[in-house]
Amino acid sequence: MAQLVLGIGTSHTPMLNAPPEDWPRFYERDSKRTNLLDTEGRLTTYEKQLKHAPPGITDQITPERMRARHQAVEGAMARLGDFLREAKLDALIVVGDDQDELYHHDNMPGILVYYGETIANVPMKPVPNPDWGWRAAARWYEEKTPRDYPVDAGLARHLIDELIDCEFDIAASDATPEGEGEGHAIGFVHKRIMHEVVPIVPICINTYYPPNQPTPRRCYKLGQAIRAAVESYPEDKRVGIIGSGGLSHFVVDEALDRGFIDMLKRNDAAGIQALPREKLNSGSSEIRNWICLAGAVEHLALEWSLYEPGYRTPAGTGTGLGFAFWS
């Protein structure tokens, strides 16, 4: 019988693909965002956030502090890659969100399991003068030619069957459109975390887009059902699961991030499922991927975690940079 033996949580922001010298340049994006939410989950503007920036924000965004933070998160990603390699997995379930990449508003599944034999990673379309933002995003993808990564299609079909038996309404896909490939949440795992190729099972949760975002409770229950499905798989496999995305952004919410990580450490299932939905929108919506992960690994111990509040502008915008490992 298969066993779920490993859990990993990781942020996947472009900040993790950019050198620290480029982090202040996110002002160019953050100052123009129309989906900027304050720490209460209310729509706000960059100018309003300037008036409510956290105390000491100037010290948080010095070049020295950004370089130290960058070094810490680079080390964290390398450590997660080492954990993944040492686990000697037969398959890795990747839980992430699709941001209008493969699935769009004309057909946006709440929960989707991909079951093709392979999934493509396709280079970003080249531009004449790539800027810093393009270069950062391009690191999620192959440099020059598309690459097909293996998928454990048998395990994926089993998950679909078992999740439907558990009354989850699962969308399913066995291919990507011609010329398109996996989204950034999955590409980040392949390109930045995975040192040696392991067959994956991609699971996409619609974290971002109303009106069909699964609730925190539903995401946690999904994780529990994924674990049960893995354990009912008849083949002898070592299986891992990774939640890709988050934590809070595009306004850093340290209280939300640190409180959530504390819940993970305490295995506080009730608290995790009761997270306020109004705080899980825009970028912070990706915490749902970690909630699903938490439900799947409640039988494992959280062995290690690292959190850095990734401030990048005087308004306190940025990304909560979180990393965790269960075994």
HELIX and SHEET records of a PDB file:
HELIX    1   1 PRO A   14  ASN A   17  5                                   4    
HELIX    2   2 PRO A   20  PHE A   26  5                                   7    
HELIX    3   3 TYR A   27  ASP A   30  1                                   4    
HELIX    4   4 TYR A   46  LYS A   51  1                                   6    
HELIX    5   5 ILE A   57  GLN A   60  1                                   4    
HELIX    6   6 PRO A   63  GLU A   86  1                                  24    
HELIX    7   7 TRP A  132  ALA A  138  1                                   7    
HELIX    8   8 ALA A  153  ASP A  165  1                                  13    
HELIX    9   9 HIS A  184  PHE A  188  1                                   5    
HELIX   10  10 VAL A  189  ILE A  193  3                                   5    
HELIX   11  11 PRO A  216  GLU A  231  1                                  16    
HELIX   12  12 GLU A  254  ARG A  266  1                                  13    
HELIX   13  13 ALA A  269  GLN A  273  1                                   5    
HELIX   14  14 ARG A  277  LYS A  279  5                                   3    
HELIX   15  15 SER A  282  GLU A  286  5                                   5    
HELIX   16  16 ILE A  287  ALA A  296  1                                  10    
SHEET    1   A 8 ALA A 171  SER A 173  0                                        
SHEET    2   A 8 ILE A 111  TYR A 114  1                                        
SHEET    3   A 8 ILE A 200  ILE A 205 -1                                        
SHEET    4   A 8 ALA A  91  GLY A  96  1                                        
SHEET    5   A 8 ARG A 238  SER A 244  1                                        
SHEET    6   A 8 GLN A   3  THR A  10  1                                        
SHEET    7   A 8 GLY A 318  TRP A 326 -1                                        
SHEET    8   A 8 LEU A 302  TYR A 311 -1                                        
SHEET    1   B 2 THR A 118  ASN A 121  0                                        
SHEET    2   B 2 ARG A 147  PRO A 150 -1                                        
END                                                                             
